[in-house]
Amino acid sequence: MRLLDVATMLNLETSFDAEKNVPRMTKVLKEFYGPGLAKKEYAILSHCWGVEEEGEQEVLFEDMKQLLIVSDEERKEIRTRTGYMKIIDTCRQAQKDGLEWVWIDTCCINKESSSELSEAINSMYKWYANAELCYAYLHDTLGDSWTKEIESMATPKWFSRGWTLQELIAPKVVHFLDRKWERIGDKAELAWALSEITPIPEKVLKEGLQKASSSVNDQHPSVAQIFSWAAGRTTTREEDRAYSLLGLLGVHMPMLYGEGKNAFRRLQLEIIRTSNDQSIFAWGW
């Protein structure tokens, strides 16, 4: 897992503002595995990717690698992107919360590597579950009006995206932040409103998938129920509608971008192979 060093990133930003020279060997992203990763306490970001047609642009892994070696003009262009400010604001929030590391999907995954991308997608639920804090950044809302006007058009885009389903359920603690990075509330505090918007039961939102089904009288949500939570959500790539459910369903499979709807068929087959849950046969895509 590749993590972003909060202090190093913020120190770099201060140096850029002051037009100071920065050693080119400075490392902002660092990789951790096994016991080394288990010791790291980190924050993780959940957000909607920017839409380039609307003037929004993310900062990717390759951009972060090049940040210290590109020309001043190229660095200035990177630093003016909406995605760059999202990285800086995430680091500032993590520093306030006493955390030294953050994980952000835009810049912490090398998407040019198909093997790394596949590993990341298969590990993502676990990464969110193991985070100390998850920041759900609602870029298109101000304040908490969406928690009170459930049926209005004010519901943030974040709730319509496929990947944010697992990012809502997996973490122990989710802090919801508006476009000014003002805190709206956490997952437990907002469970009633979240259950109304999503249709995820409050018990699952407060306790997670495993704890919510740990007592004798409680059942783990069925495959069909989990599919129903994802039914109204969209993804940019068709295959991601299936891939974004892997962690929630407890299955693993390789990524084959370009396969289209066949991704969901492979997901169904993998569930049938590893589970006795018959509810899957009641669900099409």
C-alpha positions in Angstrom: 0.0 0.0 0.0 1.4 3.4 -1.0 0.8 6.2 1.5 1.3 9.9 1.3 3.5 11.5 4.0 1.4 14.3 5.4 4.2 16.4 6.9 6.4 16.1 3.8 3.6 17.1 1.5 2.6 20.2 3.6 6.3 21.2 3.9 6.7 21.0 0.2 3.6 23.2 -0.4 5.0 25.8 2.0 8.3 25.7 0.2 6.6 26.1 -3.2 4.7 29.1 -1.9 7.9 30.7 -0.6 9.6 29.8 -3.9 12.3 27.9 -2.0 14.4 25.2 -3.6 13.4 21.7 -2.6 15.7 18.6 -2.8 14.7 16.6 -5.8 15.1 13.3 -3.9 12.4 14.3 -1.4 9.9 11.4 -1.2 6.2 12.2 -0.7 4.9 8.7 -1.4 6.1 5.6 0.5 5.2 2.0 0.2 4.4 -0.3 3.1 3.6 -4.0 3.3 2.8 -6.6 6.0 3.8 -5.7 9.6 5.1 -2.3 8.5 1.7 -1.4 7.1 -0.1 -2.8 10.1 1.7 -0.3 12.3 0.7 2.7 10.2 -2.3 4.8 11.3 -3.7 6.6 8.3 -6.6 8.7 7.1 -8.3 7.8 3.8 -10.2 10.0 1.4 -13.6 9.1 -0.2 -14.6 11.6 -2.9 -15.9 12.0 -6.4 -13.3 12.3 -9.2 -13.3 15.7 -10.9 -15.0 16.1 -14.3 -12.5 17.6 -16.8 -15.3 19.0 -19.0 -16.3 21.1 -15.9 -12.8 22.4 -15.4 -11.9 19.8 -12.7 -8.7 17.8 -13.0 -7.1 15.3 -10.7 -3.4 14.8 -9.8 -2.3 11.3 -10.6 0.5 9.1 -9.4 2.7 10.1 -12.3 2.1 13.8 -11.6 3.2 13.3 -8.0 6.3 11.5 -9.1 7.2 14.4 -11.4 6.3 17.2 -9.0 9.8 18.0 -8.0 11.6 17.6 -11.3 9.2 19.4 -13.8 9.7 23.0 -14.8 8.3 25.8 -12.6 5.5 26.3 -15.2 4.5 22.7 -15.2 4.5 22.5 -11.4 2.4 25.7 -11.3 -0.1 24.0 -13.6 -0.3 20.9 -11.4 -0.7 23.0 -8.3 -3.7 24.9 -9.8 -5.7 21.8 -10.4 -8.7 21.1 -8.2 -7.3 17.7 -7.4 -4.1 19.1 -6.0 -6.0 21.3 -3.5 -8.0 18.2 -2.5 -4.7 16.5 -1.7 -3.5 19.5 0.3 -6.8 19.9 2.2 -6.8 16.1 3.0 -3.3 16.4 4.4 -4.2 19.5 6.5 -7.3 17.7 7.9 -5.2 14.6 8.7 -2.6 16.7 10.5 -5.4 18.4 12.6 -6.5 14.9 13.5 -3.0 13.8 14.5 -2.4 11.4 11.6 0.9 11.3 9.7 -0.2 9.4 6.6 -3.1 9.6 4.1 -4.3 7.4 1.2 -5.9 9.0 -1.8 -6.9 6.9 -4.8 -6.0 9.5 -7.4 -2.3 9.7 -6.5 -1.5 6.6 -4.5 -2.2 4.0 -7.2 -0.1 3.7 -10.3 -3.0 3.1 -12.7 -0.5 2.5 -15.6 0.3 -0.8 -14.0 -2.5 -3.3 -14.5 -1.2 -5.6 -11.8 -1.0 -2.8 -9.2 -4.5 -1.6 -10.2 -5.9 -5.1 -9.8 -4.2 -5.5 -6.4 -5.5 -2.2 -5.2 -9.1 -2.9 -6.3 -9.1 -6.3 -4.6 -7.6 -4.7 -1.4 -9.6 -1.5 -1.3 -12.3 -2.6 1.1 -9.7 -3.8 3.6 -7.8 -0.5 3.2 -10.9 1.5 4.0 -11.8 -0.8 6.9 -8.3 -0.4 8.4 -8.2 3.4 8.2 -8.3 5.3 11.4 -10.5 7.9 9.7 -12.2 8.2 6.4 -13.0 11.7 5.0 -16.1 11.8 2.9 -15.5 15.0 0.9 -18.8 16.3 -0.5 -17.5 18.8 -3.1 -20.9 20.0 -4.2 -22.6 20.9 -0.9 -22.3 23.5 1.8 -23.5 22.7 5.3 -25.9 20.0 6.4 -29.0 20.8 4.4 -28.9 17.5 2.6 -29.4 15.7 5.9 -32.7 17.4 6.5 -34.1 17.6 3.0 -33.7 13.9 2.0 -36.1 14.1 -1.0 -34.7 17.3 -2.5 -32.2 17.8 -5.3 -29.7 18.8 -2.7 -28.4 15.2 -2.2 -24.7 15.3 -2.9 -23.3 13.5 -6.0 -21.2 11.3 -3.6 -24.2 9.2 -2.9 -24.8 8.3 -6.5 -21.3 6.9 -7.2 -20.6 3.1 -7.2 -17.2 3.2 -5.4 -18.5 5.3 -2.5 -20.8 2.5 -1.3 -18.0 0.4 0.1 -16.3 3.6 1.2 -19.3 4.4 3.4 -19.7 0.9 4.9 -16.1 -0.4 5.4 -14.5 2.3 7.6 -15.1 2.4 11.3 -15.3 6.2 11.4 -16.4 8.4 8.5 -16.3 12.2 8.8 -18.5 14.0 6.3 -17.0 17.3 5.1 -18.6 20.0 2.9 -16.9 21.8 0.0 -15.1 24.2 2.5 -13.9 21.2 4.5 -16.2 22.1 7.4 -17.3 19.0 9.4 -21.0 18.0 8.9 -21.0 15.0 11.2 -19.8 11.4 11.3 -21.4 8.2 10.1 -22.9 7.3 13.5 -24.3 10.7 14.1 -25.9 10.9 10.6 -27.0 7.2 10.4 -30.7 8.0 10.2 -30.2 10.4 7.2 -27.7 8.1 5.5 -30.1 5.2 5.8 -32.9 7.3 4.2 -30.6 8.3 1.3 -29.0 5.0 0.6 -31.3 2.2 1.8 -28.6 0.7 4.0 -29.9 -0.3 7.5 -28.7 2.0 10.3 -27.3 -1.1 12.2 -24.9 -1.8 9.2 -23.9 1.9 9.0 -23.1 2.0 12.8 -21.5 -1.4 13.2 -20.3 -2.5 9.8 -21.2 -5.7 7.9 -19.6 -8.2 10.2 -20.7 -6.8 13.6 -24.2 -6.0 12.4 -24.7 -9.8 11.8 -22.7 -11.1 14.8 -25.6 -11.9 17.1 -27.7 -15.0 16.9 -30.8 -13.2 15.6 -29.1 -11.1 13.0 -28.2 -12.3 9.5 -25.4 -11.0 7.3 -27.0 -9.0 4.5 -27.7 -11.2 1.5 -26.0 -10.8 -1.9 -29.3 -9.5 -3.3 -29.6 -7.0 -0.5 -26.1 -5.7 -1.2 -26.8 -5.5 -4.9 -29.9 -3.5 -4.1 -27.8 -0.9 -2.3 -25.7 -0.5 -5.4 -28.6 -0.5 -7.9 -29.0 3.2 -8.3 -25.3 4.0 -8.4 -23.2 4.8 -11.4 -19.5 4.4 -12.4 -17.5 5.9 -15.2 -16.4 2.5 -16.5 -19.1 -0.2 -16.9 -16.9 -2.9 -15.4 -16.5 -0.9 -12.2 -20.2 -1.5 -11.2 -19.0 -5.1 -10.6 -15.5 -4.4 -9.4 -16.7 -1.9 -6.7 -18.7 -4.7 -5.0 -15.8 -7.2 -4.5 -15.0 -6.2 -1.0 -18.6 -5.9 0.1 -19.3 -9.5 -1.2 -16.0 -10.9 0.1 -14.7 -12.2 -3.2 -11.6 -11.6 -5.3 -11.1 -11.7 -9.1 -8.7 -10.2 -11.6 -9.6 -6.9 -13.5 -10.3 -7.1 -17.2 -11.1 -3.7 -18.4 -12.8 -3.8 -21.7 -15.0 -6.8 -20.8 -18.1 -4.7 -20.2 -21.1 -6.5 -18.7 -19.1 -9.7 -18.6 -17.6 -8.3 -15.4 -20.9 -8.8 -13.6 -21.3 -12.3 -15.0 -17.8 -13.2 -13.6 -18.7 -11.7 -10.3 -21.9 -13.8 -10.1 -19.9 -16.9 -10.9 -17.3 -16.1 -8.2 -20.0 -15.6 -5.7 -21.7 -18.9 -6.6 -18.3 -20.6 -6.3 -17.6 -19.3 -2.9 -21.0 -18.8 -1.3 -24.3 -20.7 -0.6 -26.3 -17.5 -0.8 -29.2 -18.4 -3.2 -30.5 -14.8 -3.3 -28.0 -14.1 -6.1 -30.3 -16.0 -8.6 -33.0 -13.4 -7.9 -30.8 -10.5 -9.2 -30.0 -9.4 -12.7 -27.9 -6.5 -13.8 
